[in-house]
Amino acid sequence: MSTPPALSREQSRRSVDKKNDVEAKVHVNTHDVFDEEESGIDPVYQAKARLLNDAFQEIGMGRYQWYLFVVAGFGWFADNLWPIVTGLIFDPVVKEFGFHGEFLKLGQNIGLLVGAAFWGVGSDVWGRKWCFNITLFITGVFSIAAGASPNSVALCSLAAAWSVGVGGNLPVDSAVFLEFIPASHQYLLTVLSIWWAFGQLVGSLVAWPLIANFSCTDASNCPRESNQGWRYFLYTMGGLMMLLFVIRFFVFHMYESPKYLMGRGRDADAVAIIHAVAKYNGKESRLTLEALQEIEARTAEKSGKAPGIGEKVMDTSAKAAVLRKLSAFNGDHVKSLFATKKLAYSTTLLIIVWAFIGLAFPLYNGFVTFFLQSRGADFGDGSLNTTYRNQVILSVIGVPGALLAGWMVELPYIGRKGTLALSTIITGVFLFASTTARTSNALLGWNCGYTFTSNVMYGVLYAVSPELFPTKDRGTGNAIVASANRIFGIMAPIIALYADLSTSVPIYVSGALFIVSGFIALLLPFEPRGKASI
């Protein structure tokens, strides 16, 4: 039976009124990061995403989002902890197994690359929820197993395996957090990097007593029983990952991302989750399914095609379900990131910045010790106790850097781009300055400087990248830039394996890469400050 025209118009008017009720609650600028003609995004999708942004702004920053700030922070925590773990166990495992330690770093970087690519794209295919939960579990299981490694091959292999979990944390977790917070609080994506600093701090604090007190000092006589510190350390850190997994999976109830569901055509589920989050926060949402459907109806009206005409009945067989999953890997998510000239320019610049930084840091870390010693630096007390004390000092320095980043990204005229450019350039300057160190304290001082500024840099970089990708392609975009970072990171240990470690060229290349990356950041065409990601 057809709907009377007058009734149809009345229902349409009510749907529009409900949509306007939601938008009337917005007190911040929720203008999109990029306009329709700049994004190449389906206008129906963009209009629906805007409506969901308005709904989250109506709900505000409540209990659910603050709990999510904590459990999403576990991903930042793990992302910085595990590369630090590899560095902290480096000397003890090389003494015990007598192998070229760069293979450990190489295995780790390969795992990080696989994890970033797999989990980032997977979150756009299977959804955020399962990818969000399982990465910490993989990290915990394989790192505990690594503590019992009988030889270097097993250790390097298990390091690659735990790194598959670690590599997926930030591409997935940044997307999850960004898709649940109101536009007025998107700066918290930058502040999340405080967990990144905590990861380094906790790793250093735990390693200090374990490795310093339970490690052999002589490589010529280093049996397993006198070198248990690094194993205790892996057991402890792996156990911590399992605890964080339990909190994420069993204590916190993770909802699937409404924007992800909307992008997959599940509008009713998206609206239901918006209302569930509102109820969790003790609020009410006036978003309705009709408001989302009204957007499609208006678009169909403009195109002259009535909704439902020519649509096929969905095949619900198991075979069809499998084929639909496989078809999601057809490259459309990648193509969407280059859909327009301006969006392609933005994506390309982000890839370059991530790649350069991915090479610069490990290249510097791999060469700086040999370089300074060849220049006559006297580091005095080289005991394990001093080494881990300095590591703790550097870790503490990183915490205020994350807080400063969260404040700077909201400053007028500076924003995300200015903060990223400034912190990256200064990081390069500090790196150059560290080559003048001739004592342990001088090197520690310069390292404190670039540790502080690099924490600001990473805080902004990890936040601005997902902000500049549309929700339906955000996991893939995060995977691409993270993969570029990991691919160039793999190059560093390979260079260290075959290059002359005493040369100064890699040090200056590292500093130059940071400075060039800072200037490239200024060329980004979009500034997300004060705007809502879609």
Salt bridges, closest charged atoms under 4 A:
GLU10 OE2 - ARG13 NH2 2.55
GLU10 OE2 - ARG14 NE 3.13
ASP17 OD2 - ARG13 NH1 2.62
GLU23 OE2 - LYS19 NZ 2.29
ASP32 OD2 - ARG50 NH2 2.73
ASP35 OD1 - HIS31 NE2 3.10
GLU38 OE2 - LYS342 NZ 2.87
GLU58 OE2 - ARG286 NE 3.17
ASP79 OD1 - ARG486 NH2 3.09
GLU96 OE2 - ARG231 NH2 2.74
ASP124 OD1 - ARG128 NH1 2.65
ASP173 OD2 - ARG248 NH2 2.62
GLU179 OE2 - ARG128 NH2 2.78
GLU179 OE2 - ARG474 NH1 2.91
ASP267 OD2 - LYS48 NZ 2.56
ASP269 OD2 - ARG266 NE 2.99
GLU294 OE2 - ARG298 NH1 3.71
GLU296 OE2 - LYS48 NZ 2.59
GLU410 OE2 - ARG416 NH1 2.55
GLU467 OE2 - ARG416 NH2 2.88
ASP473 OD1 - HIS333 ND1 2.82
ASP473 OD2 - LYS472 NZ 3.10
